[in-house]
Amino acid sequence: MFPKWVGYFLYIGSLGYLGGTITFFLIGFVPAYVEAFTMGELIWVLWITIIGAKEIQK
């Protein structure tokens, strides 16, 4: 349904959210470089908006 590289960016984005949460609880703020990892979801949103998902053929 989606290219593998979109999935990899989503995985990196999820690690960005996890890292941001852990960093916030440990030091009280989240540096900008940790927040940058959450940009992986932007690629997924653009992919869905512009190209769309392919239907699975039976």
N, C-alpha and C positions, 0 to 999 in steps of 0.2 A: 504494500500500500504506500509506503514511504521509502525513500532512499535510505541506505544505511547511514550516510553522513548526517542526515537530519536527526536520526536517533542518537548518534554520538554527541551532537550538540545538546540535545535534551538531557543526556546523561551528565554532561559537564554542567549544564544549568542546574540540575538537581544537586550536584555536589556543591555548587555555589551557594544555594539556599542552606544546605546543611552546614557548610563552613561559615556562612554568615551568622547563623543562629548560634553555633558553638562559640565563635569569636565574640559575639555580643555578650554572651553570658560570662565569658572568661575575662574580657578586658573592658566591657562596657560600651564599646562603639565598634562599628564595622568599617574598616578601611575601604577606600574606593576600589582597590585592586581585587578585593574579595567580592564586591558587588558586581564587578565586570563579568564574573563567571556566570551570572544569571542571564546574560544576554543570549544564551543558547535557545531560550524559549522564543525570543523574537524571530529567529530563523524559522521555527516551526509555525508561528502565526503567519508570517509572510508566505510560507509555502502553502498553507491551507487557503489563505485568502487569494493568492494569485493563481496557483496551479490546481489546487484542490486534491482531494484524495481519490485514488482510483478504486473502482468497485472490484471486488474479488470475483473473477469469472468462475463459474461452476462447470 
